[in-house]
Amino acid sequence: MTDMNKEAISVLNDLIETSKDGQEGFKTCAEDIKHPELKSLFAKRSADCATAASELQTAVRSMGGDPETSTSVSGDLHRRWVDVKAMFTGKDEEAVLNEAERGEDHALKAYKEAMEKINKHNLVGIRDLVERQYHGVQRNHDQVKALRNQARARS
């Protein structure tokens, strides 16, 4: 396996963890929120993250690598923190949206770092896939932030 392949696989495996974190994070948001439209939105975003992880895993396999299959430790810790925080603050709409936005901030950062590595190492074989997914993460982030701002304005 070439060094370029190893670097590409490493970048993709990091993004698989990020996507799995998003899948679990949005699933948790869907479980915690009472508003039916938000529940539906979060369930859809969880499914979108699962699809993104699957695409990344397929790309890793096509390069001869072993794809990541689990969430990250930091993602697991974040969800535990959200659970503990919810016991004390309740699971109101704004609180759930705040945590969803925090998760999307992390995902955006991970995808930006991946794009930097792709450009630095000229990993053209994965650029289109990662860039397309990055735009989806940006869309999710912007939508969650707008919803959070609306919830904040109502309270």
C-alpha positions in Angstrom: 0.0 0.0 0.0 1.4 3.4 -1.0 1.9 6.2 1.5 -0.7 8.2 -0.4 -3.2 5.4 0.1 -2.3 5.2 3.8 -2.8 8.9 4.3 -6.1 8.9 2.4 -7.4 5.9 4.4 -6.4 7.7 7.6 -8.3 10.9 6.5 -11.3 8.8 5.6 -11.3 6.8 8.8 -11.3 10.0 10.8 -14.3 11.2 8.9 -16.0 7.9 9.4 -15.8 8.4 13.1 -17.1 11.9 12.7 -20.0 10.7 10.6 -20.8 7.9 13.1 -20.7 10.6 15.9 -23.2 12.7 13.9 -25.4 9.6 13.3 -25.5 8.9 17.1 -25.8 12.6 18.0 -28.7 13.3 15.8 -30.4 10.1 16.9 -30.1 11.2 20.5 -31.5 14.6 19.6 -34.5 12.9 17.8 -35.1 10.9 21.0 -34.8 13.9 23.3 -37.0 16.4 21.4 -40.7 16.6 21.6 -41.4 18.8 18.6 -42.5 16.4 15.8 -40.9 18.3 12.9 -37.6 18.6 14.7 -37.8 14.9 15.7 -38.3 14.1 12.0 -35.5 16.4 10.9 -33.0 14.9 13.4 -34.0 11.3 12.4 -33.3 12.3 8.7 -30.0 13.8 9.6 -29.0 10.7 11.5 -29.8 8.6 8.5 -27.8 11.0 6.3 -24.8 10.7 8.5 -25.1 6.9 8.4 -25.1 7.1 4.6 -22.0 9.3 4.6 -20.2 6.9 6.9 -21.1 4.0 4.5 -19.8 5.9 1.5 -16.5 6.6 3.3 -16.2 3.0 4.4 -16.7 1.9 0.8 -13.9 4.3 -0.3 -11.6 2.9 2.4 -12.3 -0.7 1.2 -11.7 0.3 -2.4 -8.2 1.4 -1.4 -7.4 -1.8 0.4 -7.9 -0.5 3.9 -9.9 -1.5 6.9 -12.7 1.1 7.5 -13.5 2.4 10.9 -16.8 1.1 12.3 -17.3 3.0 15.6 -17.8 6.4 17.0 -15.0 8.4 18.5 -14.1 8.6 22.2 -14.7 12.3 22.2 -18.1 11.9 20.5 -19.0 9.3 23.2 -17.9 11.6 25.9 -19.9 14.5 24.4 -23.1 12.4 24.4 -22.6 11.4 28.0 -22.1 15.0 28.9 -25.3 15.9 27.1 -27.2 13.2 29.0 -25.8 14.4 32.4 -26.5 18.1 31.5 -30.1 17.2 30.4 -30.8 15.8 33.9 -30.2 19.2 35.3 -31.4 21.5 32.6 -34.2 19.5 31.1 -34.4 18.6 27.4 -36.0 21.8 26.0 -35.9 22.6 22.4 -33.2 25.2 22.6 -30.9 23.0 24.8 -31.2 20.1 22.3 -30.5 22.4 19.4 -27.5 23.9 21.2 -26.0 20.5 21.6 -26.8 19.6 17.9 -25.0 22.8 16.8 -22.0 22.0 19.0 -21.8 18.6 17.4 -22.0 20.1 13.9 -19.2 22.6 14.9 -17.0 19.6 15.6 -18.0 17.9 12.3 -17.3 21.1 10.3 -13.8 21.3 11.9 -13.1 17.7 11.1 -14.1 18.1 7.5 -12.1 21.3 7.1 -9.0 19.6 8.5 -9.6 16.7 6.2 -9.8 19.0 3.2 -6.5 20.6 4.3 -4.8 17.2 4.5 -6.3 16.3 1.1 -4.9 19.5 -0.5 -1.5 19.2 1.3 -0.9 15.6 0.2 -2.7 16.0 -3.1 -5.1 13.1 -2.4 -7.2 13.8 -5.5 -8.9 10.4 -5.4 -11.0 11.3 -2.4 -11.4 15.1 -2.8 -14.8 15.0 -4.6 -16.4 12.7 -2.0 -15.1 14.6 1.0 -15.9 18.0 -0.5 -19.5 16.9 -1.3 -19.9 15.6 2.2 -18.4 18.8 3.6 -21.1 20.8 1.9 -23.7 18.5 3.5 -22.2 19.1 7.0 -22.2 22.9 6.3 -25.9 22.7 5.3 -26.7 20.7 8.5 -24.8 23.2 10.7 -26.5 26.2 9.1 -29.9 24.7 9.4 -29.4 23.6 13.1 -28.0 27.1 13.9 -31.0 28.8 12.3 -33.4 26.6 14.2 -31.5 27.2 17.4 -31.7 31.0 16.8 -35.5 30.7 16.2 -35.9 28.7 19.5 -33.8 31.3 21.3 -35.9 34.2 20.0 -39.1 32.5 21.2 -37.8 32.0 24.7 
